[in-house]
């Protein structure tokens, strides 16, 4: 009998060792695939450096994951385009301490805002001349403002037409906060008792940004002036006016309190003009969101995008053009409800996107300008002639195959029932002889008002390399289908193996995948949810975008509104938490500890409720924000998702 148990013990030990060996082997193969895909460089940005008769110089910034240092490495490569011939220069690494950089109009000077290598709170402006000489201006010593902004919402670094001055945006200088017990210093304002004053900020990814100011620096004399805006307006997106005599900009309204700005081009803002003495004039009319001011080469017109305030966070925009200095404004491209016929039989769906107009959108004649926008899930480029107005179609950017179909499920509002839905498919369209069918990942995007475009994405490429196929559904409410496509959502919230379907999604995509797991408890193999919205009623008072909870649940939002019992009941009713008893699918949570958009409490509570119901679940907590884009965090979260899926994948 003892011999029998000894043999059994040895067998269990052998099986355990084999299991550990297989797990280590699987981890090694997943990590190897990640390292291979991580070598692919991604375009971060591009700018035109110079244009001659038959020659264009373009500078492209490339970003690639440096896994040794666990950070993104950025390099710059110049390309010379002569007709159909393109000559690439050797790439040059970009110093990670450079926050902003811009060449002067003449191309003879380069200005950079740089963070000190030793003292991260110290910043300086570095100016490089054409002959290679260089000088710096210490912004801390100047002591006129706080940190320079380098985010996509406010930041800018623009040269005056004469190459002598630059303008940028920085945090307003604050009084030095001290304890009541600290003796008052005669110089400056009294900051005693100000240590713990809370400053309302602009939300997710904009921490430390409360009140911005316009900064104008004469790089030759070193003279630096800062200019505040009235009524707690926060300036950003500055461009020089004609002759360098003043500045155009966008003023964000901060009262009664600041709402999250990132991915939310529906916040109230105004177009303004400021002369060099700091005198402010609002030049746009009405209540709207203004962004991306762009001055024409001859200085006679300024173009900008205009959207309505409130409602869905992203929506179709108007392209407006204002004559200067008459301030006469007209709409060059209006909001499109479904589609509009344009030249050569093409159709146009409207202007969408978070990035705004290109920095050099105007053509040299100051009559035409160029922009890109979604048409379904393609990114199209258009040229608009503003005098007289007409649209000239561009060329779609095809990368992957996609399907488009009309959802057979009728919409609660019949007028939206024929809004098409596109699905982008990543993976092979046929199998080699003897190859097994591929497991499928369904990956709805976040937002919800955004779009998965027909382009390269890192994460799906990684999973395709592991043997998965992926579908990205651009569901009702996605951008690029006309304004009706956006409005269809608020308030109504043979190659593949059908037995192996997984779910992956973040933010609103996480909201959807947890919903799907509850609605089809026996269909999906496993779920990976990044910072998911699991309870809209629990989100409304803790997020930087409380209006989202109201709008997407079908209620109007007002800054002073408190959700009553009926509203909270409706918000809970349309949330995944309401159907948690149905969930049986193993669920992995990827959570950012510093997420201001969907705070960790959403995942913590849902995770605990699954544990209480005996569902296999795991939660990973990262020192990161909503997007989980730190290199080390991305690597860990993506590899953990792959291992979670592999755990439940049938071989």
Buried (B, 14 or more C-beta within 10 A) or exposed (E): EEEEEEEEEEEEEEEEEEEEEEEEEBBEEBBEBBEEBBEEBEEBEBBEBEEEEEEBBBBBBBBBBBBEEBEBBBBBBBBBBEEEEEEEEEBEEBEBBBBBBBBBBEEEBBBBBBBEEEEEEBBBBBBBEEEEEEEEBEBEEBEBBBBBBBBBBBBBBBBBBEBBBBBBBBBBBBEEEBEEEEEEEEEEEEBBEBEEEEEBBBBBBBEEBBBBBBBBBBBEEEEBBBBBBEEBBBBBBBBBBBEBEBBBBBBBBBEEEBBBBBBBBBBBBBBBBBEBEBEBEBBBEEEBBBBBBBBBEEBBBBBBBBBBEBBBBBBBBBBBBBEBEEBEBEEBBBBBBBBBEBEEEBBBBBBBBBEBBBBEBBBEEBBBBBBBBBBBBBBBBBBBBBEEBEBBBBEBEEBBEBEEEEBEEEBEEEEBBEBBBBBBBBBEEEEEEEEEBBBBBBBBBBBBBBBBBBBEBBBBBBBBBBBBBBBBBBBBBBBBBBBBBBBBBBBBBEBBBEEBBBBBBBBBBBBBBBBBBBEEBEEBBBBBBBBBBBBBBBBBEBBBBBBBBBBBBBBEBEEEBEBEEEBBEBBBBBBBBBBBEBBBBBBBBBBBEBBBBBBBBBBBBBBEBBEEEEBBBBBBEBEBBBBBEBBBBBBBBBBBBBBBBBBBBEE
